[in-house]
Amino acid sequence: MRNPQLNKHGELQHLLTLDGLPRNILTAILDTAAPFTEVAEREVKKLPLLRGKSVFNLFFENSTRTRTTFEIAAKRLSADVVNLNINTSSASKGESLLDTVDNLCAMQADMFVVRHAASGAPMLIAQHLQNTGRDHIHVVNAGDGRHAHPTQGLLDMYTIRHFKQDFTGLTVAIVGDVLHSRVARSQIAALTTLGVPEIRVIGPRTLLPTEVERLGVRVFHDMREGLKDVDVVMMLRLQNERMNGALLPTPQEYFKVWGLTAEKLALAKPDAIVLHPGPMNRGVEIDSAVADGTQAVILPQVTFGIAVRMAVMSMLGSH
Amino acid sequence: MNILDAEALCRQLAEQIRPHVTPATALVGIYTGGLWLAERLHKELGITQPLGAIDVSFYRDDYGSKGLHAKPQRTDIPFGVDGAHVILVDDVLYTGRTTRAALNGLFDFGRPAAVELAVLVDRGSRELPIAARYCAHTLAQALPHEQNLELQRDDAGALTLQLTQRA
């Protein structure tokens, strides 16, 4: 079976996950994103690539940053963008996911940007489109359950490449709630594909998936030990909304042990950069002094995110 | 195709442009060959405005059929376009579609006072109402579509015109 994300010519058909995405495609997305960063500095921030195309943002789960950056990216490519907030629409009246999709296809949708609480929902839509011969319609996963958040992973890779140039000599630490994090899964997949020799995962046992070592990462349960001499620190958001039961002590206790402070960051290399996918819980997983400090690249991540999403959509929209 | 000496044509082109250069003149090279040529002209003519570079991938009219080019480059227009006298520089003028795309891109940066086109070779077969103000050589007979004429630059920086069969 061919990779469901690629068409028969080996081009990107859907972007569902970074797991199994070939290195040449991943690198092509990063390369294509680079010239798009320049568009933001122009007087007219618009390119004609998706003129006449309709992009539907299907958000079954709340999001501000991701939805907004997808919307800006599509608009800068001249697409018509329709935002569907599903909490207030048909799903609450009982319409099934695929019925919603079919209805939007009848409105000449060209691309779906999908966020869903259920892992695999974007894949289900992509398969449905393929089974019904609608190969000209593309799906971009904007985050599904605990599974994947590929554009976040890509923009993180873009950010790392921007500041560190090369992946093959880096030690990268991913810190925090890996268990509930689709971002972490996409990061680990991309870092592995791009040849990062050492990926560390740092967090309490209760917030790391069992057998996480199988992903090829080194596991640390001591933050100070794990941060030693790393080049890149990728913080994760504590996913309060995805937790059930007593996985955690109080936020204050969590911060004391797992919060990134200037004192802990000093253990990393002096030129280490700090990433965070947002939204940040200041004083829980990250201290304000670090979040606003010189090593943080959290706001560049947001800016690069627009260029990366423009690259993905323009690569999909051409066929 | 060795009958065309790219270096000699480049010097001729510079002499054609020279009488028309003013302090408001700015050059914009079209990736890749046009930019190499523009770098030469910029130096040769002592242009004071910084050199611009434009990648037309985002403005091509065949995006819908051919997709995005493999590795688009960063467009860089480092001077104020409003009121500028811009000379677009390309290596070979063919259908005119690249020039059309470059004009579209340029106008997203502002409203130039005037835009002219300078090319090394006009190979004929225009599909749009576009003409070069400065042109070092016009082929007597249009080249067939299967043949590709483009500028190459070797490691020492020497320019040559290469004629190849289109894949």
Chai-1 contact restraints between the chains, C-beta under 6 A:
chainA,res_idxA,chainB,res_idxB,connection_type,confidence,min_distance_angstrom,max_distance_angstrom,comment,restraint_id
A,D31,B,K71,contact,1.0,0.0,6.0,A-B,restraint_1
A,P35,B,P72,contact,1.0,0.0,6.0,A-B,restraint_2
A,P35,B,Q73,contact,1.0,0.0,6.0,A-B,restraint_3
A,P35,B,R74,contact,1.0,0.0,6.0,A-B,restraint_4
A,E38,B,R74,contact,1.0,0.0,6.0,A-B,restraint_5
A,E38,B,T75,contact,1.0,0.0,6.0,A-B,restraint_6
A,R42,B,D108,contact,1.0,0.0,6.0,A-B,restraint_7
A,V44,B,D108,contact,1.0,0.0,6.0,A-B,restraint_8
A,L47,B,F58,contact,1.0,0.0,6.0,A-B,restraint_9
A,L49,B,Y63,contact,1.0,0.0,6.0,A-B,restraint_10
A,S314,B,L68,contact,1.0,0.0,6.0,A-B,restraint_11
A,M315,B,L68,contact,1.0,0.0,6.0,A-B,restraint_12
A,S318,B,Y63,contact,1.0,0.0,6.0,A-B,restraint_13
A,S318,B,G67,contact,1.0,0.0,6.0,A-B,restraint_14
A,S318,B,L68,contact,1.0,0.0,6.0,A-B,restraint_15
A,H319,B,G67,contact,1.0,0.0,6.0,A-B,restraint_16
